[in-house]
Amino acid sequence: MRPPSQDNPLAFRIGDLFRQMKASFDSKDGPDVTRAQAKLLLSVWRNPGISQQALAARLDIATMSVCRQIDALEERGMVERRVSDSDRRVKCLYVTEKTAPIIDRVMDHVHEVSETFLSPLSAEERETFLSLLERVTEDAIARKAGGKK
């Protein structure tokens, strides 16, 4: 028989935490974009000129999903597509000036949500938790890139 700590495996715990954080992010007090749109906006903001294909690969989502999200953001004037100088078939993405205050609200909201979920931990525990989480995440990314399970 397994110890009780194994009755709720890490994958389930992480999934539960993700759902709670997602619900908190998507609350009525959040920014005027969905969590998925916020993630796209932040990635484009941090990587001006990124192609839709590169953005999809970076976020590990289907190119068509990125395309639909970018369509919605472009309609709202938050993102613009420009033809690449080096390959006319490639569309490069840029945030617009209109997006700056939204990015600020998204970042403020992300910090508020993070603070809420980390509040049960002391400063030292937070540092340890985030350090370990980063190590596990980096290893998972490296495993995926290397084709390891």
C-alpha positions as CSV (number, residue, x, y, z in Angstrom):
1,M,0.0,0.0,0.0
2,R,1.2,3.5,-0.9
3,P,1.8,6.2,1.7
4,P,-1.0,8.8,1.9
5,S,1.3,11.4,0.3
6,Q,1.2,9.4,-2.9
7,D,-2.6,9.4,-3.1
8,N,-2.5,12.9,-4.5
9,P,0.3,12.8,-7.0
10,L,2.3,15.9,-8.1
11,A,0.5,16.0,-11.5
12,F,-2.9,16.3,-9.8
13,R,-1.7,18.8,-7.2
14,I,-0.1,21.0,-9.9
15,G,-3.3,20.7,-12.0
16,D,-5.4,21.7,-9.0
17,L,-3.2,24.7,-8.3
18,F,-3.2,25.7,-12.0
19,R,-7.1,25.6,-12.1
20,Q,-7.3,27.8,-9.0
21,M,-4.8,30.3,-10.2
22,K,-6.5,30.4,-13.7
23,A,-9.8,31.1,-12.1
24,S,-8.3,33.8,-9.9
25,F,-6.6,35.4,-13.0
26,D,-9.8,35.3,-15.0
27,S,-11.8,37.0,-12.2
28,K,-13.8,40.1,-12.9
29,D,-11.1,42.2,-11.2
30,G,-8.5,41.1,-13.7
31,P,-7.3,42.8,-16.9
32,D,-9.5,43.1,-19.9
33,V,-7.9,40.1,-21.6
34,T,-8.1,36.3,-21.0
35,R,-5.2,34.5,-19.4
36,A,-4.3,33.0,-22.8
37,Q,-4.3,36.4,-24.5
38,A,-2.2,37.9,-21.7
39,K,0.4,35.1,-22.2
40,L,0.5,35.9,-25.9
41,L,0.7,39.6,-25.4
42,L,3.5,39.3,-22.9
43,S,5.4,36.9,-25.2
44,V,5.1,39.3,-28.1
45,W,6.0,42.3,-25.9
46,R,9.1,40.5,-24.7
47,N,10.0,39.3,-28.2
48,P,9.1,42.0,-30.7
49,G,9.0,40.7,-34.3
50,I,8.5,37.1,-33.3
51,S,6.7,35.1,-36.0
52,Q,3.4,33.3,-35.3
53,Q,5.1,29.9,-35.8
54,A,7.9,30.8,-33.3
55,L,5.3,32.1,-30.8
56,A,3.3,28.9,-31.1
57,A,6.5,26.9,-30.5
58,R,7.6,29.1,-27.6
59,L,4.2,28.7,-25.9
60,D,3.8,25.0,-26.9
61,I,0.4,25.6,-28.6
62,A,-1.0,24.9,-32.1
63,T,-0.2,27.6,-34.7
64,M,-3.9,27.8,-35.6
65,S,-4.7,28.6,-31.9
66,V,-2.1,31.3,-31.9
67,C,-3.5,32.6,-35.2
68,R,-7.1,32.8,-33.7
69,Q,-5.9,34.6,-30.6
70,I,-3.8,37.0,-32.6
71,D,-6.8,37.7,-34.8
72,A,-8.8,38.7,-31.8
73,L,-6.0,40.9,-30.4
74,E,-5.4,42.5,-33.8
75,E,-9.1,43.3,-34.0
76,R,-8.8,45.1,-30.7
77,G,-5.8,47.0,-31.9
78,M,-3.4,45.4,-29.4
79,V,-1.2,43.5,-31.8
80,E,-0.1,44.1,-35.4
81,R,1.2,41.7,-38.0
82,R,4.0,42.9,-40.3
83,V,5.6,41.1,-43.2
84,S,9.1,39.9,-42.4
85,D,11.9,41.7,-44.2
86,S,13.7,38.4,-44.9
87,D,10.7,36.2,-45.9
88,R,7.5,37.7,-47.3
89,R,5.6,34.6,-46.3
90,V,6.3,35.1,-42.6
91,K,4.2,37.5,-40.4
92,C,6.0,39.1,-37.5
93,L,4.1,40.3,-34.5
94,Y,4.4,43.5,-32.5
95,V,2.4,45.0,-29.7
96,T,0.9,48.4,-30.4
97,E,1.2,51.6,-28.2
98,K,-2.4,50.9,-27.1
99,T,-1.1,47.7,-25.4
100,A,1.3,49.4,-22.9
101,P,-1.3,50.1,-20.2
102,I,-2.8,46.6,-20.7
103,I,0.7,45.0,-20.2
104,D,1.0,47.1,-17.0
105,R,-2.4,45.9,-15.7
106,V,-1.6,42.3,-16.7
107,M,1.7,42.4,-14.8
108,D,0.1,44.0,-11.8
109,H,-2.6,41.3,-11.8
110,V,-0.1,38.5,-12.2
111,H,1.8,39.8,-9.2
112,E,-1.4,40.1,-7.2
113,V,-2.5,36.5,-8.0
114,S,1.0,35.2,-7.3
115,E,1.1,37.1,-4.0
116,T,-2.3,35.6,-3.0
117,F,-1.2,32.1,-3.7
118,L,2.2,32.5,-2.1
119,S,0.9,34.2,1.0
120,P,0.9,31.1,3.2
121,L,4.7,30.9,2.8
122,S,7.4,32.8,4.6
123,A,9.9,34.8,2.5
124,E,12.4,32.0,2.9
125,E,9.9,29.3,1.9
126,R,8.8,31.3,-1.1
127,E,12.4,31.6,-2.3
128,T,13.0,27.9,-1.8
129,F,9.6,27.0,-3.5
130,L,10.2,29.2,-6.5
131,S,13.8,28.0,-6.9
132,L,12.7,24.3,-6.8
133,L,9.8,25.0,-9.1
134,E,12.2,26.7,-11.6
135,R,14.6,23.7,-11.5
136,V,11.8,21.2,-12.1
137,T,10.3,23.3,-14.9
138,E,13.7,23.8,-16.6
139,D,14.3,20.0,-16.4
140,A,10.9,19.3,-17.9
141,I,11.6,21.7,-20.7
142,A,15.0,20.1,-21.4
143,R,13.5,16.6,-21.3
144,K,10.9,17.6,-23.9
145,A,13.5,19.3,-26.1
146,G,15.7,16.2,-25.9
147,G,12.8,13.9,-26.5
148,K,13.1,12.2,-23.1
149,K,10.2,11.2,-20.9
